[in-house]
């Protein structure tokens, strides 16, 4: 059974995975960025929208 929990800082925990909310103007620079062979980095390609926010899975590593 899928569970959803709304946290105090507007984050959402969905099936033990925490998602951080972003407004359109505040999205991270690697949002919707597709892999580039020259730069060897990957962007964020999975997200969902809910109540005016774009939710992206929160990373555990603060330097990632």
C-alpha positions in Angstrom: 0.0 0.0 0.0 1.4 3.4 -0.9 1.6 6.0 1.8 2.0 9.7 1.7 2.9 12.0 4.5 3.1 15.8 4.4 6.0 17.2 6.4 6.3 20.6 8.1 8.7 22.1 5.5 6.2 21.3 2.7 8.2 18.2 1.8 6.4 15.0 1.0 7.4 11.5 2.1 6.0 9.0 -0.4 6.8 5.3 0.3 9.7 6.2 2.6 11.3 8.5 -0.1 11.4 12.2 0.7 10.6 14.7 -2.1 11.6 18.4 -1.8 9.2 21.1 -3.3 10.5 23.8 -5.7 8.7 26.7 -7.3 9.1 27.2 -11.0 11.6 30.1 -10.7 13.7 28.2 -8.1 14.3 24.9 -9.8 17.9 23.5 -9.6 20.2 24.1 -12.6 20.3 20.4 -13.5 16.5 20.1 -13.7 15.5 18.4 -17.0 19.1 18.4 -18.1 19.9 15.3 -20.1 23.2 13.5 -20.0 26.0 15.2 -21.9 29.0 13.1 -23.0 31.4 16.1 -23.0 30.6 17.1 -19.4 29.9 13.6 -18.1 27.1 14.7 -15.7 23.4 13.8 -15.5 20.5 15.9 -14.7 17.2 15.5 -13.0 14.8 13.7 -15.3 12.1 12.5 -12.8 9.8 14.8 -11.0 6.1 15.3 -10.3 3.9 18.4 -9.9 1.4 18.8 -7.0 -0.4 21.9 -5.8 1.8 24.4 -7.5 5.1 22.9 -6.6 7.5 20.7 -8.5 8.7 17.8 -6.3 12.2 16.3 -6.8 13.6 13.4 -4.8 15.7 14.8 -2.0 19.4 13.6 -2.1 21.1 12.4 1.1 24.4 13.8 0.0 24.5 17.6 0.4 27.3 17.9 -2.2 25.6 15.9 -4.9 
